[in-house]
């Protein structure tokens, strides 16, 4: 079950039922709580290093730019005649 709230549509004749819009409050509350949980899980996963160091997508503080810089760094180390060969 959910709670429905009737909101008036702008510039309408409010004597007609079609002039109102029903909003379900339970789904909005559920989505909000789900988002809070997702942020908490993400925080703890990063804090306790559940993600590998090579994963960049979907992690706060890591971007596509970081991935490109990592690849560029590894390529520079492996190419002959550049910096250090391992």
C-alpha positions, 0 to 999 in steps of 0.5 A, spaced: 500 500 500 502 507 499 499 514 500 496 518 494 496 525 495 492 529 490 496 535 487 492 541 483 495 542 475 496 549 474 491 553 470 485 548 470 478 548 472 479 545 479 471 542 479 473 537 475 477 530 477 482 531 471 485 537 474 488 533 479 495 529 479 496 523 484 503 522 487 504 516 490 509 517 496 511 510 498 515 509 492 519 516 493 520 514 500 523 507 498 527 510 492 530 515 497 532 510 502 535 506 496 539 511 494 542 512 501 543 505 502 547 505 495 551 511 498 553 507 504 555 501 501 559 505 496 563 508 501 564 502 505 566 498 499 572 504 498 574 505 505 575 497 506 578 496 499 573 491 496 574 494 489 580 492 485 585 498 484 584 497 476 576 499 477 575 506 475 567 506 473 562 507 479 567 509 484 567 516 487 574 519 486 576 515 480 575 517 473 576 516 466 582 521 466 585 516 472 584 510 467 588 514 461 593 516 466 594 509 469 595 506 462 599 512 459 604 510 465 604 503 464 605 504 456 611 509 458 614 504 462 614 498 457 616 502 451 624 501 449 628 508 449 623 511 454 624 512 462 625 505 465 624 498 462 622 493 467 
